[in-house]
Structures are given as structure tokens and as C-alpha cells.
Amino acid sequence: MGLAAALRGVAKKAIAKFGDEVTYRAISTGAYNTTTGVIAESNTDTTLSALLEEVNAREVNELVQADDRKATIPAASLSSVPSTSDRVLIGGVNHQIIRIETITDGGTTAVTYELFLRT
């Protein structure tokens, strides 16, 4: 087992132990319906653990607001890289992903993702 795999495993176990259950909703766009003028969407939900916290004052900028939240999720819990078009459901409340920070092993392997969320 390499360092990257070990770090991913430790992150997943620690967040599972101390985190809260959330639903990560990956949204895929489908075909355009010329009759209705609507682009079809398909959702894939994944239940996982996340460390939830409030955004601190140093993280507030033009994009991130003071009342946003932050969810740290293990990269090993997702089958694909998160996108700002996806959503996170916390206690049934839909949150938009505003910004994504990838925490790596020092190389190219993602260990965790920090998702900045807004209701």
C-alpha cells in the first residue's frame, strides 16, 4: 500500500468516526428536449460522512460569504471529482457548492475535498 492509499484510508476512517452523514448529489446533464426547451438532468446520490464547519473570517472573499458552510469529505468516498454543478444535502436541505479545494498527498492524488456550501 502506497502513501496516497494510506492517507486516503485514514481520512475516510477519521471523517466517518467524527463526521456527520450527508448526501452528495452528482448532477449530470442529459439531452436537450426541443419540444419543452428543457435540458434533462440525472442525479446520482451518495451517502457519506463529512466534517461540517462554519467558514472562518479569513476565508471570506468575493466568492465565499460569511454565512457559508464548509464540508470536508474523503476523496475515497466519491467515484468522481466533485463539481460546482453538484449539490450536497445536509439534513434534507439542498446546498450549492460554491468552491472546491482539493487536499492532496503532496502529489496528484486527492485525499480530501473541502466544499464551500451555500443554501
Disulfide bonds with the S-S distance in Angstrom:
none
